[in-house]
């Protein structure tokens, strides 16, 4: 079985499942309650957690175990099927809480060497004592500046064992220098094989099916190149704005928040060469090669190949500068992009001359993440009214794959062509619940499988390509191009494709 796939037959029964203690820093936060705890519950329900495995939340909430279990019960119970109340109670029994002031200044002004509460670390040490034979997974659902200090605290407390793993949430830094610093700090405590840099997009069924579609079907891979493909579009659109998050977004922006990780990951999986081996590093090796082959966008080239925009108020929706926030807008607020579009090129034999268009934005008219592979026209068409074939891989909201082909409309007389989709909906085809991305990724962490996680050289290669774009934007006097909330982005994004006679894929078909 390939490391990329986990069939139902591969799932262990509870008696044989892996035993681990999963320690979640920021264990009462939004990510933990919305994603991690539900994912762990479903893993437990499917038999992927052994009876002895525990989930230990660390936060500054001052909660007892009973308090934390009550909080989880109140916030997550609506995701529990009515016929699994006994399983839910069993899962709640796995949960523990340790109070530690993880929100204090981790640069050294707190009580511990990393600025955290020593009493909390002692409580964690006592809770883990006697279970050294178990794997320990430390999940850092906390700001990136805490990654290094938390790892040092774990080491000084003697909690890092040879089988321990650490999971780092995005964003990993805000530029190449900061990413390298974090990697150095974490790498001083954990070996690279123990570090799992997570991007939840890689856990989505459609992303994994992209590789299966390419490498397990003989008809597609021979035409997966510049001879047959005109261009590729990768879109991550959101209807939401940034209410209450402007403080974060002012210093992040769409390029750092979405392109450096999510969209570049999708690009690498779309463009990578077939791995020579079926092992855990082969896929990551090929992804790094794609990032290294990206044509740099520097200086004035940013004007030609990138677009940045910021949404303004429209139809009762506030603009970015008008979103509720604890502080008024600053100069950084006016300069930050909530939308970006990029024309990227992969400079190798397979993709020479094929543009990859990346697009992401807030306050767009739809919520959608997808990869669109646009094939070239047939060399010579004997029928009028034809259109190029198109492969659409939808990551959200409904995961699936559609291949748009040309077909004849029924009827006598002249041949009339119509594009029709051949559709694969995962939920409908397989008649099963499609697991959330974090379920798959947490399963792989517990199993020690790094295939769907980013390696250090991969993260840093992505930043090397992103940094010159950021620097070019910072040197420009122009502000981001405005676009009305609820629209598909600024005019410049449409011109980016329109200059070559192309257009963004906007329909729902």
C-alpha positions as CSV (number, residue, x, y, z in Angstrom):
1,X,0.0,0.0,0.0
2,X,1.3,3.4,-1.0
3,X,2.1,5.8,1.9
4,X,-0.3,8.2,0.2
5,X,-3.4,6.0,0.9
6,X,-5.2,4.5,3.8
7,X,-7.9,2.1,2.9
8,X,-10.5,1.0,5.4
9,X,-8.7,-2.3,5.6
10,X,-5.6,-0.5,6.8
11,X,-7.3,1.0,9.8
12,X,-6.4,-0.8,12.9
13,X,-8.9,-2.1,15.4
14,X,-8.7,-0.5,18.8
15,X,-6.8,-3.3,20.3
16,X,-4.0,-2.9,17.7
17,X,-4.1,0.9,17.3
18,X,-1.1,3.0,18.1
19,X,-0.8,4.2,21.7
20,X,0.2,7.8,22.1
21,X,-0.1,10.9,24.3
22,X,-1.1,13.9,22.2
23,X,-0.4,17.2,23.9
24,X,-2.0,20.2,22.3
25,X,-0.7,23.7,23.1
26,X,-3.5,26.1,22.8
27,X,-5.9,23.2,23.5
28,X,-8.9,25.3,24.3
29,X,-8.5,27.6,21.3
30,X,-10.5,28.0,18.1
31,X,-8.4,25.5,16.0
32,X,-8.6,22.9,18.7
33,X,-12.3,23.1,19.2
34,X,-13.3,23.4,15.6
35,X,-10.9,21.0,14.0
36,X,-8.5,19.0,16.2
37,X,-10.9,17.7,18.9
38,X,-13.6,16.6,16.3
39,X,-10.9,15.0,14.2
40,X,-9.6,13.0,17.2
41,X,-13.1,12.0,18.1
42,X,-13.8,10.6,14.6
43,X,-10.4,8.8,14.7
44,X,-11.4,7.2,18.0
45,X,-14.8,6.2,16.6
46,X,-13.1,4.6,13.6
47,X,-10.7,2.6,15.8
48,X,-7.5,4.6,15.0
49,X,-6.8,5.4,18.7
50,X,-5.9,2.7,21.2
51,X,-7.8,2.6,24.5
52,X,-4.8,3.9,26.4
53,X,-4.2,7.0,24.2
54,X,-4.8,10.4,25.8
55,X,-5.4,13.9,24.6
56,X,-3.9,16.5,26.9
57,X,-4.8,20.2,26.3
58,X,-2.5,22.9,27.6
59,X,-3.9,26.4,28.0
60,X,-4.0,29.2,30.5
61,X,-7.7,28.5,31.1
62,X,-7.2,27.3,34.7
63,X,-9.5,24.3,34.0
64,X,-9.7,21.0,35.7
65,X,-10.1,17.8,33.6
66,X,-13.8,17.9,34.4
67,X,-14.1,21.6,33.3
68,X,-12.3,20.9,30.0
69,X,-14.4,17.8,29.3
70,X,-17.5,19.9,30.0
71,X,-16.3,22.6,27.6
72,X,-15.6,20.1,24.8
73,X,-19.0,18.4,25.4
74,X,-20.8,21.8,25.1
75,X,-18.9,22.9,22.0
76,X,-18.5,19.7,20.0
77,X,-21.4,17.4,20.9
78,X,-23.5,18.6,17.9
79,X,-21.0,16.8,15.7
80,X,-21.6,13.5,17.5
81,X,-24.1,11.0,15.9
82,X,-27.1,10.2,18.0
83,X,-26.2,6.5,18.0
84,X,-22.7,7.0,19.4
85,X,-23.3,8.6,22.8
86,X,-21.4,5.7,24.5
87,X,-18.4,6.3,22.1
88,X,-18.5,10.0,22.9
89,X,-18.4,9.4,26.6
90,X,-15.4,7.1,26.0
91,X,-13.7,9.8,24.0
92,X,-14.3,12.5,26.7
93,X,-12.6,10.1,29.2
94,X,-9.4,10.5,27.1
95,X,-9.3,14.2,27.7
96,X,-7.1,16.0,30.2
97,X,-6.2,19.6,30.8
98,X,-3.0,21.2,32.2
99,X,-2.9,24.9,33.0
100,X,0.1,26.8,31.8
101,X,0.4,30.5,30.9
102,X,1.1,29.8,27.2
103,X,0.0,33.3,26.3
104,X,2.7,35.2,28.1
105,X,5.7,36.8,26.4
106,X,7.8,33.8,25.3
107,X,10.9,35.9,24.6
108,X,12.0,35.6,28.2
109,X,10.0,37.9,30.4
110,X,7.9,35.2,32.1
111,X,8.8,32.8,34.9
112,X,10.3,30.0,32.8
113,X,13.1,30.2,30.3
114,X,10.6,30.6,27.6
115,X,8.3,32.9,29.6
116,X,5.8,30.2,30.6
117,X,4.5,29.0,33.9
118,X,6.9,26.5,35.5
119,X,4.1,25.0,37.6
120,X,2.2,24.0,34.5
121,X,5.3,22.2,33.0
122,X,5.6,20.3,36.3
123,X,2.0,19.2,36.1
124,X,2.6,18.0,32.5
125,X,5.7,16.1,33.6
126,X,3.8,14.3,36.3
127,X,0.9,13.5,33.9
128,X,3.3,11.9,31.4
129,X,5.5,10.2,34.0
130,X,5.4,6.4,33.8
131,X,4.3,6.4,30.1
132,X,7.7,6.9,28.5
133,X,7.1,3.9,26.2
134,X,4.3,5.7,24.5
135,X,4.9,8.0,21.5
136,X,4.5,11.6,22.4
137,X,3.0,14.1,19.9
138,X,3.3,17.8,20.8
139,X,0.9,19.8,18.7
140,X,1.8,23.5,18.7
141,X,-1.5,25.2,17.8
142,X,0.0,28.5,19.0
143,X,1.7,31.6,17.4
144,X,4.9,30.8,15.5
145,X,7.0,32.9,17.9
146,X,6.3,30.3,20.6
147,X,7.5,27.3,18.6
148,X,11.2,27.5,19.6
149,X,10.6,28.5,23.3
150,X,8.0,25.7,23.8
151,X,10.4,23.1,22.3
152,X,13.2,24.3,24.6
153,X,10.8,24.0,27.6
154,X,9.9,20.5,26.6
155,X,13.6,19.6,26.3
156,X,14.5,21.2,29.7
157,X,11.6,19.3,31.3
158,X,13.0,16.1,30.0
159,X,9.8,15.3,28.0
160,X,11.3,14.8,24.6
161,X,11.9,11.1,23.9
162,X,13.3,9.5,20.8
163,X,9.8,8.6,19.6
164,X,8.4,12.1,20.2
165,X,7.1,14.2,17.4
166,X,6.2,17.9,17.2
167,X,3.5,19.4,14.9
168,X,3.9,23.0,13.7
169,X,0.9,24.9,12.5
170,X,1.1,27.5,9.8
171,X,2.3,30.2,9.3
172,X,5.9,29.1,9.7
173,X,7.4,32.6,10.0
174,X,6.6,35.7,7.9
175,X,9.6,35.6,5.6
176,X,12.6,33.4,4.8
177,X,14.7,34.7,7.7
178,X,12.1,34.1,10.3
179,X,11.2,30.7,8.9
180,X,14.9,29.7,9.1
181,X,15.1,30.9,12.6
182,X,12.1,28.9,13.7
183,X,13.5,25.8,11.9
184,X,16.8,26.3,13.6
185,X,15.2,26.6,17.1
186,X,12.9,23.6,16.7
187,X,15.6,21.6,14.9
188,X,18.0,22.1,17.9
189,X,15.6,20.0,19.9
190,X,13.9,17.7,17.4
191,X,15.4,15.8,14.5
192,X,13.9,16.6,11.1
193,X,12.2,13.2,11.0
194,X,10.3,14.2,14.2
195,X,9.0,17.6,12.8
196,X,5.7,17.6,11.1
197,X,4.9,21.0,9.5
198,X,1.2,20.8,8.8
199,X,-0.9,22.3,5.9
200,X,-4.5,21.1,6.2
201,X,-5.0,21.4,2.5
202,X,-2.8,18.3,2.0
203,X,-5.2,16.2,4.0
204,X,-8.2,16.9,1.7
205,X,-9.5,13.9,-0.3
206,X,-9.3,15.8,-3.6
207,X,-5.6,16.6,-3.1
208,X,-4.7,13.0,-2.5
209,X,-7.0,11.9,-5.4
210,X,-5.0,14.3,-7.6
211,X,-2.0,12.1,-7.3
212,X,-4.0,8.9,-7.7
213,X,-5.7,10.4,-10.8
214,X,-2.3,11.2,-12.3
215,X,-0.3,8.2,-11.3
216,X,-2.8,5.3,-11.2
217,X,-4.6,6.0,-14.5
218,X,-2.8,5.4,-17.8
219,X,-4.9,7.8,-19.9
220,X,-4.0,11.1,-18.2
221,X,-0.3,11.2,-17.4
222,X,0.8,11.1,-21.1
223,X,-1.0,14.4,-21.8
224,X,-0.1,16.0,-18.5
225,X,2.4,18.4,-20.1
226,X,2.9,21.5,-22.2
227,X,2.0,19.7,-25.4
228,X,-1.6,19.3,-24.3
229,X,-2.3,21.7,-21.4
230,X,-2.8,25.4,-22.1
231,X,-2.7,26.7,-18.5
232,X,-3.6,25.8,-14.9
233,X,-5.7,27.9,-12.4
234,X,-5.6,27.4,-8.7
235,X,-8.1,29.4,-6.7
236,X,-8.9,29.7,-3.0
237,X,-11.8,32.1,-2.6
238,X,-13.6,33.0,0.6
239,X,-16.9,34.9,1.2
240,X,-15.8,36.0,4.7
241,X,-13.9,39.1,5.5
242,X,-11.6,39.7,8.4
243,X,-13.9,40.9,11.3
244,X,-11.9,40.9,14.5
245,X,-8.7,39.7,12.7
246,X,-7.4,42.9,11.2
247,X,-4.6,43.0,13.7
248,X,-3.3,39.7,12.4
249,X,-4.1,40.4,8.7
250,X,-2.4,43.7,8.7
251,X,0.9,41.9,9.1
252,X,0.1,38.8,7.1
253,X,-1.9,39.6,4.0
254,X,-3.2,37.1,1.4
255,X,0.3,36.3,0.0
256,X,1.7,35.1,3.3
257,X,-1.6,33.7,4.6
258,X,-2.7,31.6,1.6
259,X,-0.2,31.6,-1.3
260,X,3.1,30.7,0.5
261,X,1.5,27.6,1.9
262,X,-1.8,26.4,0.6
263,X,-1.6,27.5,-3.1
264,X,2.0,26.6,-3.6
265,X,1.4,23.2,-2.1
266,X,-1.4,22.6,-4.7
267,X,0.9,23.9,-7.4
268,X,3.7,21.4,-6.5
269,X,1.3,18.4,-6.4
270,X,-0.1,19.5,-9.8
271,X,3.3,20.0,-11.5
272,X,5.5,17.4,-9.8
273,X,7.1,14.5,-11.7
274,X,6.1,11.0,-10.9
275,X,8.0,9.8,-7.9
276,X,10.6,7.2,-8.7
277,X,9.9,5.2,-5.5
278,X,6.9,4.6,-3.3
279,X,8.4,5.8,-0.1
280,X,7.8,8.6,2.4
281,X,10.4,11.0,1.0
282,X,10.0,10.5,-2.7
283,X,6.9,12.7,-3.0
284,X,8.5,15.5,-0.9
285,X,11.6,15.3,-3.1
286,X,9.6,16.0,-6.2
287,X,7.6,18.8,-4.6
288,X,10.8,20.6,-3.7
289,X,12.1,20.3,-7.3
290,X,8.9,22.2,-8.5
291,X,9.5,25.0,-6.0
292,X,13.1,25.3,-7.1
293,X,12.0,25.5,-10.8
294,X,9.6,28.4,-10.2
295,X,10.6,31.4,-12.3
296,X,11.5,34.2,-9.8
297,X,9.3,37.4,-9.8
298,X,11.5,40.3,-8.8
299,X,11.5,44.1,-9.0
300,X,9.3,45.6,-11.8
301,X,8.2,42.1,-12.9
302,X,5.8,42.1,-10.0
303,X,3.8,44.8,-11.9
304,X,3.4,42.4,-14.8
305,X,2.9,39.1,-13.1
306,X,1.1,39.9,-9.8
307,X,-2.0,41.8,-8.7
308,X,-2.9,42.8,-5.2
309,X,-6.3,44.1,-4.1
310,X,-8.2,45.1,-1.0
311,X,-12.0,44.9,-0.6
312,X,-14.1,48.0,-0.1
313,X,-17.6,48.2,1.2
314,X,-20.6,47.2,-1.0
315,X,-24.1,45.9,-0.5
316,X,-24.2,46.3,3.3
317,X,-20.8,44.5,3.5
318,X,-18.1,46.6,5.2
319,X,-14.7,47.2,3.5
320,X,-11.5,45.9,5.0
321,X,-10.8,49.3,6.7
322,X,-14.3,49.3,8.2
323,X,-14.3,45.8,9.7
324,X,-14.8,45.7,13.4
325,X,-11.4,45.7,15.2
326,X,-9.9,46.7,18.5
327,X,-7.8,49.4,17.0
328,X,-8.3,51.9,14.1
329,X,-6.8,51.3,10.7
330,X,-3.1,52.1,10.3
331,X,-0.9,52.6,7.3
332,X,-0.2,48.9,7.3
333,X,-4.0,48.4,7.1
334,X,-4.2,50.5,4.0
335,X,-1.3,48.7,2.3
336,X,-2.2,45.1,3.1
337,X,-3.7,42.9,0.3
338,X,-6.8,40.9,0.9
339,X,-6.6,39.5,-2.6
340,X,-3.8,38.5,-4.8
341,X,-3.4,36.9,-8.2
342,X,-0.1,35.7,-9.7
343,X,1.1,34.3,-13.0
344,X,3.7,31.7,-12.1
345,X,5.9,29.6,-14.4
346,X,7.6,26.3,-13.8
347,X,10.8,26.4,-15.8
348,X,11.3,22.7,-16.8
349,X,10.7,20.6,-19.8
350,X,7.3,19.3,-18.8
351,X,5.8,22.8,-18.2
352,X,7.7,25.2,-20.5
353,X,5.3,27.9,-21.6
354,X,2.4,26.8,-19.4
355,X,1.3,29.6,-17.0
356,X,0.0,28.7,-13.5
357,X,-2.4,31.3,-12.3
358,X,-2.8,31.5,-8.5
359,X,-5.7,33.5,-7.0
360,X,-7.0,34.0,-3.5
361,X,-9.2,36.6,-1.9
362,X,-11.5,37.6,0.9
363,X,-15.1,38.8,0.4
364,X,-15.6,37.1,-2.9
365,X,-19.0,36.0,-4.1
366,X,-18.4,32.3,-3.4
367,X,-16.4,30.0,-1.1
368,X,-14.4,27.7,-3.4
369,X,-11.0,26.0,-3.5
370,X,-10.2,24.3,-6.8
371,X,-7.6,23.4,-9.3
372,X,-8.6,23.9,-13.0
373,X,-6.5,22.2,-15.7
374,X,-7.4,23.8,-19.0
375,X,-6.4,21.7,-22.0
376,X,-5.6,23.1,-25.5
377,X,-8.0,23.1,-28.3
378,X,-8.1,20.1,-30.6
379,X,-5.6,20.7,-33.4
380,X,-8.2,20.7,-36.1
381,X,-12.0,20.7,-35.3
382,X,-14.5,19.5,-37.9
383,X,-17.3,20.8,-35.7
384,X,-18.1,24.4,-35.0
385,X,-18.8,25.6,-31.5
386,X,-16.4,23.4,-29.7
387,X,-14.5,24.3,-26.5
388,X,-11.3,23.0,-24.9
389,X,-11.6,20.2,-22.4
390,X,-11.2,21.2,-18.7
391,X,-10.4,19.1,-15.6
392,X,-11.8,20.7,-12.4
393,X,-10.7,19.3,-9.0
394,X,-12.9,20.9,-6.3
395,X,-11.4,20.9,-2.7
396,X,-14.3,22.7,-1.1
397,X,-17.1,23.1,-0.4
398,X,-18.0,19.8,-2.0
399,X,-15.0,17.6,-2.8
400,X,-15.0,16.0,-6.2
401,X,-13.6,15.9,-9.7
402,X,-15.2,17.0,-13.0
403,X,-13.9,16.4,-16.5
404,X,-15.6,18.7,-19.0
405,X,-15.8,17.1,-22.5
406,X,-17.7,18.0,-25.7
407,X,-20.8,16.0,-26.6
408,X,-23.4,16.2,-29.3
409,X,-26.8,17.5,-28.2
410,X,-29.6,15.0,-29.1
411,X,-31.6,15.9,-32.2
412,X,-31.8,15.6,-35.9
413,X,-30.1,18.0,-38.3
414,X,-26.9,19.8,-37.8
415,X,-24.5,18.6,-35.1
416,X,-24.6,20.9,-32.1
417,X,-21.9,20.6,-29.5
418,X,-22.3,21.1,-25.8
419,X,-19.8,20.9,-23.0
420,X,-20.9,18.3,-20.4
421,X,-19.2,17.2,-17.2
422,X,-18.2,13.7,-16.2
423,X,-18.5,14.0,-12.4
424,X,-17.0,12.2,-9.4
425,X,-18.5,13.3,-6.1
426,X,-16.7,11.5,-3.3
427,X,-19.6,11.6,-0.9
428,X,-22.1,10.2,-3.5
429,X,-19.8,7.7,-5.2
430,X,-18.4,6.1,-2.1
431,X,-21.5,6.4,0.1
432,X,-19.5,7.2,3.1
433,X,-18.6,10.2,5.2
434,X,-15.7,12.1,3.7
435,X,-13.3,12.6,6.6
436,X,-12.0,16.1,7.4
437,X,-8.5,16.9,6.4
438,X,-7.2,17.0,10.0
439,X,-8.4,13.4,10.6
440,X,-6.1,12.1,7.9
441,X,-3.2,14.3,9.0
442,X,-3.5,13.5,12.7
443,X,-3.6,9.8,11.7
444,X,-0.4,10.2,9.8
445,X,1.3,12.0,12.6
446,X,0.4,9.3,15.1
447,X,1.7,6.7,12.6
448,X,4.9,8.7,12.0
449,X,4.2,9.1,8.2
450,X,5.6,12.5,7.0
451,X,4.5,12.2,3.3
452,X,1.7,14.9,3.6
453,X,3.8,17.3,5.7
454,X,6.3,19.9,4.6
455,X,10.0,19.4,4.9
456,X,12.3,22.2,6.0
457,X,13.8,22.6,2.5
458,X,10.3,22.8,1.1
459,X,9.2,25.5,3.4
460,X,12.3,27.6,2.8
461,X,12.1,27.1,-1.0
462,X,8.6,28.5,-0.9
463,X,9.7,31.6,1.1
464,X,12.6,32.2,-1.4
465,X,10.1,32.6,-4.1
466,X,7.6,34.6,-2.1
467,X,10.1,37.1,-0.5
468,X,11.0,39.0,-3.7
469,X,7.3,39.6,-4.4
470,X,6.8,41.0,-0.9
471,X,9.9,43.2,-1.3
472,X,8.7,44.5,-4.7
473,X,5.3,45.3,-3.2
474,X,6.8,47.1,-0.2
475,X,8.9,49.3,-2.6
476,X,5.8,50.4,-4.5
477,X,4.0,53.7,-3.6
478,X,0.7,52.4,-5.0
479,X,-1.9,51.0,-2.6
480,X,-3.6,47.7,-3.4
481,X,-6.3,48.0,-6.1
482,X,-9.8,48.3,-4.6
483,X,-12.5,45.8,-5.4
484,X,-16.1,45.8,-4.2
485,X,-16.9,43.2,-1.5
486,X,-18.9,40.4,-3.0
487,X,-17.2,40.5,-6.4
488,X,-14.5,38.4,-8.0
489,X,-11.6,40.7,-7.3
490,X,-10.0,43.8,-8.9
491,X,-10.0,44.5,-12.6
492,X,-6.2,43.9,-12.7
493,X,-6.8,40.2,-11.9
494,X,-8.9,39.7,-15.0
495,X,-6.5,41.7,-17.1
496,X,-3.7,39.3,-15.9
497,X,-5.4,36.5,-17.9
498,X,-7.1,38.7,-20.5
499,X,-3.8,39.8,-21.9
500,X,-3.3,36.3,-23.3
501,X,-7.0,35.7,-24.2
502,X,-7.8,33.7,-21.1
503,X,-10.3,34.1,-18.4
504,X,-10.8,32.9,-14.8
505,X,-13.0,29.8,-14.3
506,X,-16.1,31.3,-12.5
507,X,-19.0,29.0,-13.2
508,X,-20.2,26.3,-10.7
509,X,-20.4,23.5,-13.3
